[in-house]
Amino acid sequence: MKKLAVLVAAFAAVLPLTAQDQAYKDEAIKHWNTSKDLTLAVAEAMPAGDYGFKPNAAEMSFGQLMDHIAMANANYVSRAAGAKSPMTKTEQFDKATAMKRLTESFDYCIKTIEAMTPEQWNEKRGAAGHEMSGRELVWGGFTHTAHHRGQAEVYLRVKGITPPVYKF
């Protein structure tokens, strides 16, 4: 009976963390879906002929920037899940390729986040002194995308294009 009481107490102690992890996962998926929609709208807003545009020589072209977002999405989330990223390097930065790679990266991220376990959310990964939990890596990828999507919106404005409106 004492063993059963200890087991029940241990199980009860884990429940709030699991519920908290599920709530975080649900929120992350919601926001990654919103980020996908907005990022694809930003990518779509740039005309295909302007994917080589860069505001100055030190910047990535718009197409390179879109690919950078796709690659980083998959890298952050695959690290969070303890997996290998499915995205491979490319030298094609045209609009059709960018749209395809962005879609694939967001779909991969959302699917991977949905499948992550509480252990993956909490496990620390990375070099000593630079470890991050799966939760931090998912958030880091989301933040990285927002940063570069904002940069892409500036590229659009420089070309005289009004960026898509953010929908929350």
Buried (B, 14 or more C-beta within 10 A) or exposed (E): EEEEEEEEEEEEEEEEEEEEBEEBBEEBBEBBEBBBBBBBBBBEBBEEEBBEBBBEEEBBBBBBBBBBBBBBBBBBBBBBBEBEBEBEEEEEBBBEBBBEBBBBBBEBBBEBBEEBBBEBBEBEBEEEEEEBBBBBBBBBBBEBBBEBBEBBBEBBEEBEBEBBEEEE
